[in-house]
């Protein structure tokens, strides 16, 4: 059974930082493209960052320079370091796994339950 379990969400003031983690089980972790998505109330889900099997990364323009995605294959864990947070970053953040290199919403195979991030001004 595949499980993606996120942790690390919470409430912070604008300008603060959070580090999200996502631990995977039931998949051959290092063969997947892994990504972070977020969805705020009333808004479409947005891919925030991805990291491919080869370690290459991509970021949404809205988070470039502030967020960093990384992974620890040995620990089967994906991370998202979020700095300089602002209220527009408030959303439910979910990790996801894809067997292709795209990590697009349509190709994602597995989703975590999500962890809430709330940023106050």
Buried (B, 14 or more C-beta within 10 A) or exposed (E): EEEBBBEBBEEBEEEBEBBBBBBBEEBEBEEBBBBBBBBBEEEEBBBBBBBBBEEEBBBBEEBEEBBBBBBEEEEBBBBBBBBEBEEEBBBBBBBBBBBEBBBBBEEBEBBBEBBEBBBEE
